């Protein structure tokens, strides 16, 4: 699923525009991504890689991409233009590229936890970039995660109690292209620029891949739409941090206050 490792099938697809005999794991992640794109009305889109490339190219020159560069990259962004079947994957336009960085880490934590459970492990905390757990830290203590404050490197905005669900956070502060965090690694497919409202989104969900994908999508959708979609699930909760530091939580977010 890596966009960087040459042995990765995603790397090969981005390089060649076509891939024969895709791995079953890759097909599963692509099908999940398709469903999430439909659910979020395109806010989640795995084909934003050309925008990432436009911004990284400009960054090497000490600048941001100009309007024409953004427009050219955005014209290649459309998840519907990835042809997916068990025999092959194919881009329908030259220059397209995909990234699964919005779901791969969550998928990895799901797979890793499944293996641990199959070996009888009863207590563990996993960090693949997103988080999952089983059991407890100790007989009297749950696993607890700190959610970083977006504008204070060593500070926590909140703590979340691991209740058997998976946890993923997306934010504007890990990889950014401007010091004011206006331009960062999450892109709105409809505009070609980073969404302006939220600094970070933390999602608690039954699976890592869902938590991971929703955290990315909700950054793009903004607070109102994210809260409305979350309300449709009984087992998904979110914590949103606005650019100004304001925090909004879904009613049942498992915040740890001890």
N, C-alpha and C positions, 0 to 999 in steps of 0.2 A: 504493500500500500504506500510505500515511500515515494516521494517525488524526487529524491536525491540519489538513492542507491541504484546503480546501473542494473543490478540483477532484479530489481523490482519491476513487476508487470506494469505498474502505473508509470514508472519512468520510461519503459519501453513504448507504452501507448503514446505518451506525450512526445516522445522522440519521433515515432514512425507514423502516428495517426491511425494505426490499426494494430490490433493484437489478436493473434490466433490462440485458441485454447485457453481462455481465461480461467484462472484458478477459482474453485468454488467459493473460497472466502471472499475473493474480489467480487464475484457475482452477487453474493449475499449483501455485501456492503453497498454495492451499486443499486440493488433493488430497494434496500432500506432508504438510501438517499433519494431515490425517485419518489417514494411514498412521502418522505419528509418535504420534498419540494412541492408536491401537490398540497399537502396539509398546510404549509406556510405560504401558499400562493406565490411561490418562487423566491421567498426571502432566503431560503437555503438553496444554494446552487453550487454544485461541485465544479462547475466550469469557469470559476472566477480566476483561475490560474493566470490567464493573460494579463489581468489587472495587476496581480502580484508581480509579474515579470516587468511590466511597464514601470511600476514604482521602484523596484529594485534596480533596474537599469538607470533610472534617473538619479537614484540615491548615490550610485557610484560616481556620478558627475556633480554631486553636491547640490542637487536641486529636486524639485517635485516635477512630475510629468506635466506637460502642457495640455491644454484642452483637446487638441487634435490627437495626442497620444492616448489620452484616456478614452476618447471616442472610438478610436481604432481598436483598442483592447476590448472595450465594452461590446462592440459589434460581434465579437467572438464568444460572448458569454450567453449560453442558452442550454440548460440541462436537457432539453428535449432533442437536441441535435447530437446526442451521443447514442449511437446505435448499439444496443446491448442484446446479445443472444448467447446461448451456451457455447456456440462455436467460435464466435469472435466479438470483438469490440471495435467500433470504428467511429471516428469523428466525421461529421458531415460537412465540415469546412476546414480548409487548410489554415493552420495556425492556432487551432483550438488546443486547449490543455485542461486537464482536471487536477484537482487536489482533493484528497480525502482526509486532510488534516483536521477537518471539522468533525470527523466521526471515528477515525482510526484508533485513537487512544482509548476512546470509550469502548470500542469493539474489543480491543486488546484486554481491557480489564475484565470484560465479560468472559472471554476465553480463559484467562488466567485463573479466575475464581472457579470456573467449572473444573479445571484440572486439579486445583487444590482440594476441592470438595470430593473429587473422585478418589483422592488419596487419603481421605479421612481427616484432613486438616479442619479443625473446629474453630480456631481463633487466628485471624490474620487481617492485616490492613495492607491493601495493595495500592501502589502509586505507579500508574503508567503514563502520568501526565493528567489523567483523570483518576478518580478514586473509587474503590469498592472495598467491602469488608465482610467478614463473617465472624460471628461470635462477639467477644468482648476483649478489651485490652487487659482487664483483670476481672476477677469475680465481682468486684464492686464498682467497676468503671467501664463505661462504654468507650468505644473509639470516638474521638472528637477531632474535628478538623478546624483549623483557623482559616477564615476567608480574608485574604489580604486587602488592606485599604489601598485603593488604586493610586492615591497621591502621597502615601507615606510608606516608604519601602519596608520598614521594620514593624509596622503597626497592623493590627487586625481590625477589620470592620465588624466582624461577627464570628461566632463559632457555631458549627453545625454538629449535632449528634448523629453518628452513623447508626441508622435504624434498620439496616439491611438493604436499603436502597443505595444507588450509586450517585456520585456527586461529580459535577463538572463545572468549571468556571471558565468563561471567556472574558477578556478584558482588552482595553485599548493601550495598556501599559507594558505589556511584555515585548511586543514587536511593533515599533512605530517608526514613521517616516518624518515626523515633525515634532519638535520638542514640546509643543502645546497639546500633543496627543490627538489633534484633529484628524491627522492622517495616520492610519495604522493598518494592521494586517487583515482586518475584517472589512469586506467590501459589500456595499449594497449593489446587487446586480442591476437594478434599474437606473442607478445614477453613475456608477463607476467610481464613486468615492466612498469614504468610510461613513457609517451612520453617525449622526451628530449628537444623539441624546444621551446615551448610556456610557458609563465608564467601565462597568462590569456587570455580568450576569452569572449567578450561580444557580444551577438546576439540580434538584434531587429527584431521581426517577428510578423506576424498577430495573432498568438496564443501563449500562454504561453508554451504549451507542445512542440511546434516546437522550440521556442527559447531555452528552457531548454535542449531538446535533442540535438540540433545542437551545443550548447556551449560545451557539453561533447564530441560529435563526433569530432568537429573541434580541440579540444585539442589533440586528438589522431592523426588526419589526418595531422596536421601541416599547416603552413601558405599557401603554394602554392595550395594545394588541397582544403583548406577551401575557399580561394578566388575564385577558379574556380567554385566550387559548388554554392557559393553565387551568382555568376554572372548569374546563370540560373533562378533566381527569380527576379521579379520586386519589391517585397515587403519584402525582407530580406536584412539586412545590418549587418556588423560586424566590430568590433574593436579588433585587435590582439596586444598583448604585448609580445614581445620576452623576453627570459631570460635575455638578456643584456639591456632591457629597451626600445628597439626600438619599435615604434608604427606604425602599418599599419591599414588603414581604407578602407572600400569599398567606392566608390565614393559618395554615397548618405547617408552615415552615419549621423544621425541627431545630430551632435555635437552642444552643446550650448556654445556660445562664449561671451555672454553678461557679 
